[in-house]
Amino acid sequence: MTPDELVREHTIYSCVMGSRAFGLATEGSDTDVRGVYLAPTPLFWHFDKPPAHVEGPAEEQFSWELERFCELALLNNPNVLECLHSPLVEHVDDRGRELLSLRGAFLSRRAHQTFVRYAGGQRRKLEADVRQYGHPRWKHAMHLLRLLGSCRDLLRTGELRIDVGEERDRLLAVKRGEVSWAEVESWLNRLREEADRAHDTTPLPDVPDRARIQDFLVRARRSSALHLPSPAGRYA
């Protein structure tokens, strides 16, 4: 079974991400599709295991195998958590609906560390651009502000909402280069401070509910093994 076939035939959940999911789409925005596929259990009985992720088959499409997706979500990886909370669901089956029902089980105070650490890496890249070119890549600056705002609100409320809502116009002004880098820096600093304070009082648990997620994964694997024929060939 090829990687493309895994995505086409075994996707349990897919959604639109990027600017369209964040409420920041403009004319010409790409349509980024992210998904989760459940590789048939018999494929894991070979020496050559199915891939943990697949790029394609369509342009701007990327998918994770369910186990890898769950591993990253348990670590509170920002990209994966946001995928679970996209308002633009493209495809979902029964397993996908169960995965979505477990969104809260993945969330924990770890989100502060992972979101802020990722944001720190992105900010260093922006600062390097400013030193080299005199300005950052404004689109990246916009998305960094969005990410930190999302992190702050997650820690405050215990819920992840990725649509920027009323901040849309202000963020798009950053993307167009209509806001100075000094103003962006001040905004970034404020969001980071607010996220740090929210971490001290967040309703999120210290760790995610790993047991619930593992139970779901084991049941998904067992169901796949029972309802599919024995392996007839190696993954290629």
N, C-alpha and C positions, 0 to 999 in steps of 0.2 A: 504494500500500500504506500503510495507516494505521499509526501507532505501535503500537496494540494488536495489529494483525496481525503486526507484526514480532516482538513478544514471544511471541504465541501460536504462531506457525508456525516461528520461526527461533531459538528459545532453544537453546543448546548446553549450558548449565549453569545450574542454579538451586539455591539452598540456603536453609535457615532460618538467620536471624541473630538478633542481639539476645540477650536474657536466656536464651532457650531454648538457643542454641548455646553460651553462656558457662557453662551450668550454674547459672544464677541465677534460673531461672523459678520463679514462684510462681503460686498460683491467680489467674487473670485476666490473666496475662501475654499481651501481644500475640504474634502470629506474624508476624514480619518476614521477608519473602521477598526475596532479592536474586538477580539473575541476569545472564547474559551472552547476548546474541543476536548472531548473525552476519548482518548485513544482506546480502541478495543483491548480488553485485558489480555487476550491471547498474544498480542504483539509483544508483551513484556516477557513472554516465555522464551524468546530468542536471545542470542548473544547481542544482536544489534537491536537496541531499544528504540522505540519511536521518539521523535524529537520533542524536546521540552518547549519549543516554540517554532512558529512557522511565519515567515514573511510572505505575504501574498495569499491566494493567487492574484487577487486584484491589486491595482496600485493603491498605495496608502492603506494597506491592510496588514494587520499583525495579530497573531493569535498565540495564546499560551495553552499548553496541555494542562488539564485541570489540576493535577498535583502541583506543578510548578506555580501555577496561578495562586493556589492556596498558600503555598510556602511564602511567596512574596507578600501576599495580603496579610498573613500572620505577622510579618515583619513590619507591617504598616508602610509598605512601599507606596509613595504618593501616586504614581501613575496607575498602579493596579487598583488601589482603593478608589480612585476617581472613576475608573472603568466600571466598577460595581455600582456607582451612583450616577451614571449618565442618565439624563432625562430622555435621551433619544435611543430607545431600544429598537434594534433592527430585527432580531430573531431571538426567541427563547422557547425552549421546550420544558418538559416537566422537571428535568434535572437542573436546567438553568433557573427555573422559578425557585427551586429549593435553594440553589446557590444564592440568589438574590435575597431570599428570606433570612439568610445567615449574615447579611451585611454587618449587622451590629456586633456579631460574635467576633469579627476580625478586629474591631476597633479597640484601641487601648492608649494609655499614656505614651506609649512608644512613638505615637504619631508626632509628638513634639520633636523628638530627636531626629526622626527620619525626614520630616518635612524641613526642619530648620537646617539640618546638615546638607540636604539637597539644595536648598535655597542659598546656603553659603557658597557652595561650589559654583552655582550659576552667577552669583554676584561677583565672585572673583573674575569670572570670564568677562562680565560687563565692565569691570574696572580696568581690566587689561585692554579692552577695546577703547576705553576713554583715553588711556595713556597713549595708545598707538594712533588712534584716529581723531581724538578730540570729542568723541561722542560714543555712546553704546549702540548696540543693535536694539533699536527702540521696540521692536516686536518682542524681543526676549525680555526687555525690561518690563513691558506690560504683563507678560505671563508670570514673571517673578513676583510682581506686586499681587497679582491674582492668587498665586499659590500661597503666599504668606497670609493674605486675608482669609483664604479658605482654612488654613491651619489655625489661625486665631479663633475663627468662628467654631471650628470643630472642637477645640479645647474648651471653649466657653459653654457650648450647648450639648456636646456629646453626639452631635449629628453632623454628617458631612454633606454640605450643599455646594455644588460646583458652579451653578449659574451665578454670575456676578451681580445680577439684579440692577439696583440703582447705581452701581459703580461703573456701568457700561460706558457712559459718555466720557467720564474722566479717564478711564483706562484706554479708550480708543484715542483720546487726545495724546496720551503718552506714546502710543504706537505711531502716531503721525509726527512725532517729534515736536509737539507743541508745548511740552512741559520740559523745563530745564533739567539737566542732570542733577543739579543741586537740590531741586525740589523732589526729584525721584529718590535721591539718597535719603532725604529727610523722611519721606513717606516709608521707605524700606525700614529705616531705623525705628520709626514709630510702630510699624506692624510687628517687627521682631520683639520689641519691648512688650507690646500688648500680648503677643503669643507666650512670652516667658511668664508674664503675670497670670495668664489664663491657665497655664500648666499647674500652678500652685493650687488652684481651686477646681480643676476640671472634674466633671462627673464621670469621666471615663475610668474604667478599671485599670489596675496596674499592668495587667497582661491580658491578651485576648483569650477567648474560650477555645483553646486548642482541642480539647476533647470533643466538643460538638463538631468542629470542622473535620477532625479525623474520622469520626463516626460517619459523617456524610460521605467522605472520600471512600471509605471501605465499602459502604453500601453501593456506591456508584460502580466501583470495581467489580464487586460480586455480581451485580445486575448485568454488567457488560459481559462477564464470563458466561453467565447462564443463558443469555439470549442471543449469543453469537455462535456460529459454528466454530469448530476447532480450527486452529491456524493452518492455512493451506500454503503458506509461503512466507518468506522473510520480508521484513520491511525493506523497501528499496527507495 
